[in-house]
């Protein structure tokens, strides 16, 4: 998925949640609201007459988190600690448009796009998804590779885990740390197209930890990658630590 589509998707989700908060929701089985219907007669049971028109109370962040985890059929996503869960809840409380299920999906897409854009040397895409310091590190790594006459190819074949291991709200700035466990093909070729590192057909089991951050008061909906680091065991040494 191109980087601009991820950005538009973030905006779309924000609009959906604004509309839900403004207009309310209509659950399956509810009676449709007829704005032309007359008011109930005085002798009617008023609470019963209005029961179908009362909006459900919005769920708390904790309830929303529980719903996402309960419906996690694949087992790929998780929040690994109570501290991380409290941090996510704080972010959801500060930003009503924050959709945890969408966030999990979006960061997996971003991971794949960043890994593959880095291998291809696509600086334009990387700049849309990375914070300034991380982008500078990736840009330098690409330049070093180009100067050495090398080219790279990476393909994320599957994401086994995308777990939130830390989450924090510092004033207006939110930080969510995600550990990725992936099966990834990564290969480096020299100027004669000979393999100097990796294997073109054999996937390796890799781990990486990325920190995503966003100013919740900003109109920019993007969660940028502001830190990348290895998980030591099974470290993804293809991606620079930054």
N, C-alpha and C positions, 0 to 999 in steps of 0.2 A: 504494500500500500504506500503511495507517495507521501512525502512528509506533509504537503499542503492538505491532503485529505484528512490526515490525523488532526491537523489544526482545525479544519472545518468541523470535524466530528466533535472536538471539544466544545466548540461554539454551539453546535446543535444541541448537545446534551444540556448546556447551560440554559438555552432557550426553553427546552422541554421542561426543565425543573422550574423555571420562572413561571411558565404557563400553569404548571400543576399547582404551584403555590398560590397563583393569582386566581385561577378558575376552579380549583379543586379537582377531584378525580371522580370517575364514574366506574364503579366496580360492576362486573358481570352479575346480573341478578337484581340490581337496583332498578326501581321503577323510574322511567324517564321523567324528568321535570318538565311539566307543561306550563309555560309562563302565561298562557291564556286561561288556565283553570281559575275558577272563582275561589275565594277564600272559604275554608270550611265553615259550616254553620256553627253558631255558638253552642248548640247542644251536641256537637260531635266531640269525639274524644280527640282533642287537639294534639296531644303528643303522638298518638298513633297516626294521625293524618299527616304529621310532619316527619315521621320517622324516616321515610324513604328519602327525604330531602336533606337530611343532616349529613354533612361531610364527615368522613372518618377523621379522627384526630391524627395529625401527622405522627409518624413513628419517630421515636428517639434515635439518635445516631447508633446507640447500642443495639436497638432492635433491628435497624437496617443492616448493621454488620452481621448480626446473628442470621438474618434472612439470607444474605449472600453466602455465608459459610455453610448454611444448611442445604442450600441448593448447589453446592459445589460438587457436581457429579464426577468431574475428571480427577479431582484430587491434586490438580496442578497448583492451585492457589491456596494460600494460607496466611494467617497472621500468627507469628510464632510466640508472642509473649503478651502478657497483660499490659505491660508498659507500651508496647507497640499498638495494642488495641485502644488504649486510652488516648494515645497520640492521634490515631485515625479518627476517633470519636471527636476529639477537639477540633480537628480540621473540618470535619463534617458540620460541627456546630457553628464554625466561623464562616463556612462557605456552603450555603444550602444547595448549591448546584453540584456539589461534589458527589459523584456517583461511583461508589467503590467497585461495583462490578465492571463498569466501563473503564475505570482506572486500571484494573488488573489486565483487561484486554488490551488497552492502549499501550501500556508499558511493554507488553510482550511484542507488540507490533514495532514499537520504537527500538527495542533491543535488536530485532532482526534487521531493521532498516539501517541502524547505525553500524552493526557488524559488517553488513554487505556493502554499505557506502564507503566505509573505511577501506575495505579490501579493494574497491574499485577506484579509490582516490577521489570520490565525489565530494568535494569540499562544500559545494552549495547546499546539498542535502544535510551534511553534517552540521553546518552552521545554523540550520533551522532547529536542530534538536539538542545541541550541546550548549552549556554555559561557556562563557568566554575563556576561562582557564582550561577547561577540558578541550574545547575546540583548538586552542593554541597547541596543546600537547599532541592532539591527533594530527593537526596540520604539520607539525614538525616531524612526526613519525612518517607521514606520507612523503614529505620532502626527502628525508633520509633514505627511504626505500627507493625513491626515484633516482636519487644521486648514485645509489649503488647499482642501478640498472636492474632492479628487481621489480617484479609485479606479483600481486597476490590475488587469490580467489578464496572467498569464504561463502559457505552456505549453511545456514542453521536448519538442520533437518527436523528437529523436534525440540520443544521446550518441556522438560520434565517437571521443573519446579519454577514458580515465580512467587516467592514468599516474602512478605513484608516482615523484616526483622527489626526495624526501628521506624518510629514516626514521631515527629515533633512539630510543634507550632511555636515559633519564636516571633512574637509580635504579629506582624502581617505575613511573615515568611514561613511557608510550610515546607517541611522536609520529609520525604518518605524513602527509606532505604530498602531496596529489593535485592534479594539473592536469587540469581538465575542459575539453574542447572540445565545444561543443554547438551544435545548431541549435535556436533558441528564439524563439518568438513572445512579444513583450512589448509591451503597449500601455497607455497611461495616458489616462483620460477625465476631463473636467472635470464640474462639477455638472450640465451640460446634456447629458451623454453625448457630447460632441464629443471627438474624438481630439486630444490635445495633444502626444503623443509616441508613437513607434512605429507599428506597422501591425498591424491585427487579423488579417491573413491572410498576411503575408509574414514568413517566419522569417529571423532574423539569425544570423550565424556568430559565436559568442561564446566567450571563454576566461575561466576563473576558476581561482584557486588556493586550495584550502581545506586547513587543517591539522586533522586528526582526532587526538584524544588520549584516553587511558584509563589509569587507575591499574590495573595488572595484578593487584594484590593486593586490589582492591575486589570486592565481591560484585555491584556494578552492572556489567552486561555492556556497557553502552552506550559507543560511541566518539562523543564529543561534538565538534562543530565548534568549535574554540577560536580560529580565525583565518580570515578571508576577505580576499583581496586580488586585485587585477587582475593580468593578465599583460601589461598595457600594450598590446601589439598585439592588437586584437580584444577589448579589455577589456569584461567584462560590467558595464556601469555601472548596471544595474538593481538589483544586489545591493550593499548598503553594504559598504565595506571596514571591517573591524573586527579 
